[in-house]
Structures are given as C-alpha cells and as structure tokens.
C-alpha cells in the first residue's frame, strides 16, 4: 500500500485543476484516486486553484526606449581676444594697453564681458568689447576674457594668453640721450626734481 501512495499523489497533481477528483477505499484496503465518480461510497476532493502563470500576449507593441534629449548647444560658438595677439610685445612707456574682444553670436541682452589680467578681474563687467588698461608693469602678463550672465555665472571663457609689456625707464632714456641744462623741466625724462644741483661758486680769496 505504501508503494502505491507516491504513484497516487503523482496522479492527483497531474489532473487538470478543472476536473473533479474522487477517492475511495477499494476491496484490498487501498486508497484510490480517480476522476471518474465510481459507484458506492466515494469522497469528492476539492482541489486548490491552479497557480499556473499565463504569459502576456506578445502582440502588443512595447515602446522603444527613447534616448535622452541631446544637450543644448552652447550659447556662444566663438569667444576670442583680437588685440593684443598672443605672445605679442607691447612697447609703451606709460604701460597703456587697449584690449579688444569678439564673440559669435553677439552678446545676449543679459550677458557681459569680463576681462582678466593675470587671473584677476580688471574693472567692472561691461557690454563693450574694448578694454583700455593703464600703467601695466613691465614684464610678461596673462590675459583672458569671459562672458558672464545676469547671475554672475561664467558662460564662456577663453584660455589665458601671454603678452609682454616693454617700458623704457627714465634712467634708460637719460642714458640714451643725456639731459642738458635746457632739457630739465621740459623733457619728461628730465624732471626738475631729478636735476642735479649745480656747484656753488667759490669766492676768490686774495693770496697774501
């Protein structure tokens, strides 16, 4: 009898969930499972609902994954310093320099140019593309320009580019063209403050 129980269990679980299953004890004392209602004292078994998974219909079109929106193009395609040219030498004894910039397209209504000299802002941001600089020390310096919006955020920036300021000192000018008596107070390199004192006349003392 024990050997028939596993077989009966397999039969039980292989039956369709919608079929009716009956059980009874046969003449030899074995429990029998069947889907045909026998005559006599048979007990109907209530089967649990099936857990079978019904696959979804594949005829529905699954929308393709839409790629992300491309990033917005930059507001400016070009920003550069026109003058001075990179690595140029400027000869100006007063250290004056005129910087001009250009952008494409032109500045938006809320944007401004800001000039950087050696990494530091020079003056106030401006919508003008021309920046006059004065009294720049002799030597090599770095120039850059950036565009900022109404919040002060940098929208675009050029790489730093060098220029060299050459200034002739007053001493160098005097050495090249010494100041004469008539030049003091006339030529810029011959200020009266630098005029050497003239020796005083020594009175003649009669020799006894």
C-alpha positions as CSV (number, residue, x, y, z in Angstrom):
1,X,0.0,0.0,0.0
2,X,2.8,2.4,0.9
3,X,4.3,1.9,-2.6
4,X,1.1,3.0,-4.2
5,X,0.8,6.3,-2.4
6,X,3.5,8.2,-4.3
7,X,2.0,7.0,-7.6
8,X,-1.4,8.1,-6.4
9,X,0.0,11.5,-5.4
10,X,1.5,12.0,-8.9
11,X,-1.8,11.1,-10.4
12,X,-3.5,13.5,-8.2
13,X,-1.3,16.5,-9.1
14,X,-1.3,15.7,-12.8
15,X,-5.0,16.0,-13.0
16,X,-6.4,19.2,-14.5
17,X,-7.5,21.6,-11.9
18,X,-10.9,22.0,-13.5
19,X,-11.5,18.2,-13.3
20,X,-13.3,16.5,-10.4
21,X,-11.3,14.1,-8.3
22,X,-12.7,11.4,-6.2
23,X,-11.2,9.0,-3.6
24,X,-12.3,5.8,-2.0
25,X,-11.0,2.6,-0.3
26,X,-11.0,-0.4,-2.6
27,X,-11.7,-4.0,-1.5
28,X,-8.0,-4.6,-0.6
29,X,-7.9,-1.5,1.7
30,X,-6.0,0.7,-0.7
31,X,-6.9,4.4,-1.2
32,X,-7.7,5.1,-4.8
33,X,-7.8,8.5,-6.6
34,X,-9.8,8.8,-9.8
35,X,-11.5,11.5,-11.9
36,X,-14.5,9.2,-12.7
37,X,-17.1,9.0,-10.0
38,X,-17.4,5.4,-9.0
39,X,-20.4,3.7,-7.6
40,X,-20.6,3.4,-3.9
41,X,-19.1,5.4,-1.1
42,X,-16.7,7.8,-2.9
43,X,-15.5,11.1,-1.5
44,X,-15.0,14.2,-3.7
45,X,-11.8,16.1,-3.2
46,X,-11.8,19.9,-3.5
47,X,-8.7,21.0,-5.4
48,X,-7.0,24.3,-4.8
49,X,-7.0,26.9,-7.6
50,X,-4.2,26.5,-10.0
51,X,-1.0,28.7,-9.7
52,X,-0.3,28.5,-13.4
53,X,1.2,31.7,-14.9
54,X,-0.4,33.0,-18.1
55,X,2.1,34.6,-20.3
56,X,1.1,38.1,-21.6
57,X,0.2,38.4,-25.2
58,X,3.2,39.4,-27.3
59,X,1.2,41.1,-30.0
60,X,1.3,44.4,-28.1
61,X,4.0,46.8,-29.3
62,X,6.4,47.6,-26.5
63,X,7.5,51.2,-26.9
64,X,11.2,51.5,-27.6
65,X,13.4,53.3,-25.0
66,X,13.7,56.8,-26.1
67,X,17.3,58.2,-25.9
68,X,17.9,61.2,-23.7
69,X,17.5,64.6,-25.2
70,X,20.7,65.9,-26.7
71,X,22.4,68.7,-24.7
72,X,21.6,72.2,-25.7
73,X,24.2,73.9,-28.0
74,X,26.5,76.4,-26.3
75,X,25.2,80.0,-26.3
76,X,28.4,81.2,-28.0
77,X,30.3,79.4,-30.8
78,X,33.3,81.8,-30.6
79,X,35.0,84.0,-28.0
80,X,38.5,85.4,-28.5
81,X,40.8,88.3,-27.8
82,X,41.6,90.2,-31.0
83,X,44.2,92.5,-29.6
84,X,46.8,92.1,-28.4
85,X,47.7,89.0,-30.3
86,X,49.1,86.1,-28.2
87,X,52.7,86.4,-27.1
88,X,53.0,89.9,-28.6
89,X,55.3,92.6,-27.2
90,X,53.8,96.0,-26.3
91,X,56.1,99.0,-26.2
92,X,54.5,101.8,-24.2
93,X,56.4,103.8,-21.6
94,X,53.2,104.6,-19.7
95,X,52.2,100.9,-19.7
96,X,49.0,101.5,-21.5
97,X,47.2,98.8,-23.5
98,X,44.0,98.5,-25.4
99,X,42.3,95.1,-25.3
100,X,39.6,94.2,-27.8
101,X,37.4,91.0,-27.8
102,X,34.9,89.4,-30.1
103,X,32.2,86.8,-29.7
104,X,29.9,85.0,-32.1
105,X,27.0,85.5,-31.8
106,X,26.9,88.9,-30.2
107,X,26.3,89.3,-26.5
108,X,22.8,88.3,-25.3
109,X,20.9,91.2,-23.6
110,X,21.7,89.9,-20.1
111,X,25.3,88.9,-20.6
112,X,28.6,91.0,-20.1
113,X,32.2,90.7,-20.9
114,X,34.7,90.5,-18.0
115,X,38.5,90.9,-18.6
116,X,41.0,89.0,-16.5
117,X,44.6,90.2,-16.1
118,X,46.9,87.5,-14.5
119,X,43.8,85.6,-13.4
120,X,42.1,88.6,-11.7
121,X,39.1,90.7,-12.9
122,X,40.0,94.1,-14.2
123,X,37.4,96.8,-13.8
124,X,33.7,96.1,-13.9
125,X,32.0,93.7,-16.4
126,X,30.9,95.6,-19.5
127,X,29.0,95.1,-22.7
128,X,31.7,97.0,-24.5
129,X,34.2,94.8,-26.4
130,X,37.0,97.3,-25.8
131,X,39.0,97.5,-22.5
132,X,41.6,100.3,-22.0
133,X,44.3,99.4,-19.5
134,X,46.8,101.8,-17.9
135,X,50.1,101.6,-16.1
136,X,50.8,97.9,-16.6
137,X,54.1,96.9,-15.1
138,X,56.8,95.8,-17.5
139,X,57.2,92.1,-17.9
140,X,55.0,89.2,-19.0
141,X,51.3,89.1,-18.2
142,X,48.4,86.8,-18.9
143,X,45.1,88.0,-20.5
144,X,41.7,86.2,-20.7
145,X,38.1,87.2,-21.2
146,X,34.9,85.6,-20.1
147,X,31.2,86.1,-20.6
148,X,29.1,86.1,-17.5
149,X,25.3,86.1,-17.3
150,X,23.0,88.2,-15.1
151,X,23.7,86.0,-12.1
152,X,27.5,86.4,-12.5
153,X,28.0,82.8,-13.6
154,X,30.6,82.3,-16.3
155,X,29.0,81.2,-19.5
156,X,32.2,81.1,-21.7
157,X,35.9,81.8,-21.2
158,X,39.0,82.0,-23.3
159,X,42.3,80.3,-22.5
160,X,44.9,82.7,-20.9
161,X,47.3,84.1,-23.5
162,X,50.5,85.9,-22.7
163,X,51.7,89.4,-23.7
164,X,54.9,91.3,-22.9
165,X,54.9,94.9,-21.7
166,X,58.1,96.8,-22.6
167,X,58.6,100.1,-20.8
168,X,61.6,102.3,-21.1
169,X,62.6,103.8,-17.7
170,X,63.6,107.4,-17.3
171,X,67.1,106.4,-16.4
172,X,67.4,104.4,-19.7
173,X,66.1,107.4,-21.6
174,X,68.6,109.8,-19.9
175,X,71.4,107.3,-20.6
176,X,70.5,107.2,-24.3
177,X,70.0,111.0,-24.5
178,X,71.5,112.8,-21.6
179,X,69.6,115.7,-20.2
180,X,71.1,119.1,-21.0
181,X,70.7,122.2,-19.0
182,X,67.8,123.4,-21.3
183,X,66.1,120.0,-21.1
184,X,65.4,120.0,-17.3
185,X,61.7,120.5,-16.7
186,X,61.0,120.2,-20.5
187,X,61.5,116.6,-21.4
188,X,59.5,114.0,-19.5
189,X,62.6,112.1,-18.6
190,X,64.3,115.3,-17.3
191,X,62.1,116.4,-14.5
192,X,63.3,119.3,-12.3
193,X,63.2,117.0,-9.3
194,X,66.0,114.9,-10.8
195,X,68.1,117.9,-11.9
196,X,71.5,117.7,-10.2
197,X,72.4,120.6,-8.1
198,X,74.9,122.9,-9.6
199,X,78.1,123.6,-7.6
200,X,78.1,127.0,-5.9
201,X,80.7,129.5,-7.0
202,X,83.6,129.6,-4.5
203,X,84.6,133.2,-3.8
204,X,88.1,134.1,-4.7
205,X,90.3,134.8,-1.7
206,X,93.3,137.0,-2.4
207,X,96.6,135.2,-1.7
208,X,98.7,137.0,0.8
